[in-house]
Amino acid sequence: MKNLSKTITILCIALLSQSGFSQCDAPLNLTVTYSNITNQSTFSWNTVSTATEYRFQVRFPWDTWTSIDAPLQEVGTAFSYSYTGLATSFPFEWRVSSICGATESAFSPVQYYSVPCPLPNGLSTTNITTTSALLNWNSFPAYTSN
């Protein structure tokens, strides 16, 4: 009986310590950077030490997280995900979860983001006179120059 008690105690300690290793926390410190030149939004988060990969979701606020318009992306071990060509000025929501072996964390708190309107680049002024000047710039690649 004494050996059985010791065995059960050791088994309980082993199971409790095993569950400590399977903990999978949601990513924190979510940020977005935007490149005006490439129209690329890069979503980033802090790494989770036990994560083997991450799951990234983005949606319009009026969609559900499971709708076809809310893509779910497995991003592997990277702790960022980049989108090119998201519609400007539309509000988006995004979130990330960690996958630690067979366990997935809860999703991070929802973050809100709108792609800014692109700024023209390559600004220059030529033909400057006392009454006029010619202003030049490069239009954003996805827009016409009208």
Backbone hydrogen bonds, N-H to C=O, Kabsch-Sander energy under -0.5 kcal/mol:
donor,donor_aa,acceptor,acceptor_aa,energy
5,S,1,M,-2.2
6,K,2,K,-2.0
7,T,3,N,-2.6
8,I,4,L,-2.4
9,T,5,S,-2.3
10,I,6,K,-2.7
11,L,7,T,-2.5
12,C,8,I,-2.5
13,I,9,T,-2.3
14,A,10,I,-2.5
15,L,11,L,-2.5
16,L,12,C,-2.6
17,S,13,I,-2.4
18,Q,14,A,-2.0
19,S,15,L,-2.0
20,G,16,L,-1.2
21,F,17,S,-1.0
22,S,18,Q,-1.0
23,Q,20,G,-0.7
31,T,44,S,-2.2
33,T,42,T,-2.2
35,S,40,Q,-2.5
36,N,34,Y,-0.7
39,N,35,S,-1.4
40,Q,35,S,-1.1
41,S,83,Y,-2.8
42,T,33,T,-2.9
42,T,40,Q,-0.5
43,F,41,S,-0.6
43,F,81,Y,-3.2
44,S,31,T,-2.9
45,W,79,F,-1.8
46,N,28,L,-2.7
49,S,47,T,-0.5
51,A,48,V,-2.0
52,T,99,I,-3.5
53,E,99,I,-1.6
54,Y,76,G,-1.4
55,R,97,S,-2.4
56,F,73,Q,-3.1
57,Q,95,R,-2.5
58,V,71,P,-1.2
59,R,93,E,-2.4
63,D,60,F,-1.9
67,S,64,T,-1.4
70,A,67,S,-1.7
73,Q,56,F,-3.3
73,Q,71,P,-0.5
75,V,54,Y,-2.2
75,V,73,Q,-0.7
76,G,54,Y,-0.5
78,A,75,V,-1.2
81,Y,43,F,-2.4
83,Y,41,S,-2.7
85,G,39,N,-2.3
89,S,115,V,-3.0
90,F,87,A,-0.7
92,F,113,Y,-3.1
93,E,59,R,-2.9
94,W,111,Q,-2.2
95,R,57,Q,-2.0
97,S,55,R,-2.3
99,I,53,E,-3.0
100,C,98,S,-0.5
100,C,103,T,-3.5
101,G,99,I,-0.6
102,A,100,C,-0.5
103,T,100,C,-1.9
105,S,98,S,-2.9
108,S,96,V,-2.7
111,Q,94,W,-2.7
113,Y,92,F,-2.4
115,V,87,A,-0.6
115,V,90,F,-0.6
121,N,138,N,-1.4
124,S,136,N,-2.1
126,T,134,L,-2.7
129,T,132,S,-3.2
134,L,126,T,-3.0
135,L,133,A,-0.6
136,N,124,S,-3.0
138,N,121,N,-3.5
139,S,137,W,-0.5
143,Y,140,F,-2.2
